[in-house]
Amino acid sequence: MQNKAASDKVLAEVSKTISRYPIDFRGARIITGQEEGSYGWITINYLLESFMKYSFSGHWIRPITSKIYGALDLGGASTQISFIPNVKVEDAKEKAEFKLYGFPYTIYTHSFLCYGQNQALKKMMVAATKGKDLANSVNIPCYPKGYQETLSLQSLYNSPCTVKSAPSTSLTQTFNITGTGNAKECYQILKTIYDFDSCAGNQSCSFDGIFQPPVVGNFFAFSAFFYTFDFLNLTSGQSLSTVQSTVETYCARDWSELQSSFPKEKKDRLRDYCANANYILSLLLEAYKFREESWTSISFMKQPEKLASLKIENKPTLPQRNTPKEKAAPTYNDCELR
């Protein structure tokens, strides 16, 4: 929360209420991004019984062939990546250490503020309109073909994540945009929102100069990762090429056709699926550096809690579905998305 006084008041009320219950309550505070990533990693592996398992003999044991999963979380304002690397974590700021059930764990974890889904799309709009003559309609390839809207500059720069790049002209100026539905052009625009130059060719660097060892092992991607890919029916272990072609096909569909095909879907979400899907692809491929051969190591799940009902060997295997499905809009539990 940007308003410290308001957040302190909320936390005080939370503390007041919870302290009435017979539990060992030690206070309420806003967790850090690193803690958010770490707790997501712990939650996933706890539910998968990676740390400890109840045996048929009636005892809690550590699985002999314990498989620890990485966690990928995407909210509205930030995104987190957490996993156990096979190399030393060189930057102590990106390392978290735990002792769980008597065993030590060291993970790499980082939270990228301003790279959540909502903020990334603001950055995309800033990049797409930069240097354009706002007296004429601006083409936005990340929006469906034929989509039209009138925006104000204020709507692009009313965030701490974009305000520093605001122009000196009046932000009350309005301009028109037109969607062109071109996934490849959208992807190229989204690549520009990352600072890759700060990594200077360092393979152990994601973007913005942040250390990241090479991704290794299996991952679960949840929250907004899931909601976007679920709408496009891409949560069943499809290959990277299938994902890319499905996204391209969706982006190229006409706006009026999309509204007719998905009448129950909120218009802003229907508009944003193309942009969000391309953002997810750019984040996973360009920033986190997953490759075609490692793409299928990612499983897209609604939320970590749902893992408790799954029996997983290597990864979930569900029927293949490659086209968007008509359904009611998802309910977001991540407060960042609002």
Secondary structure, 3 states (H helix, E strand, C coil): CCCHHHHHHHHHHHHHHHCCCCCCCCCCCCCCHHHHHHHHHHHHHHHCCCCCEECCCCCEECCCCCCCCEEEEECCCEEEEEECCCCCCCCHHHEEEEEECCEEEEEEEEEEECCCHHHHHHHHHHHHHCCCCCCCCEEECCCCECCEEEEEHHHHHCCCCCHHHCCCCCCCCEEEEEECCCHHHHHHHHHCCCCCHHHCCCCCECCCCCECCCCCCCEEEEEHHHHHHHHCCCCCCCCHHHHHHHHHHHHCCEHHHHHHHCCCCCHHHHHHHHHHHHHHHHHHHHHCCCCHHHHCCEEECCCHHHHHHCCCCCCCCCCCCCCCCCCCCCCCCCHHHC
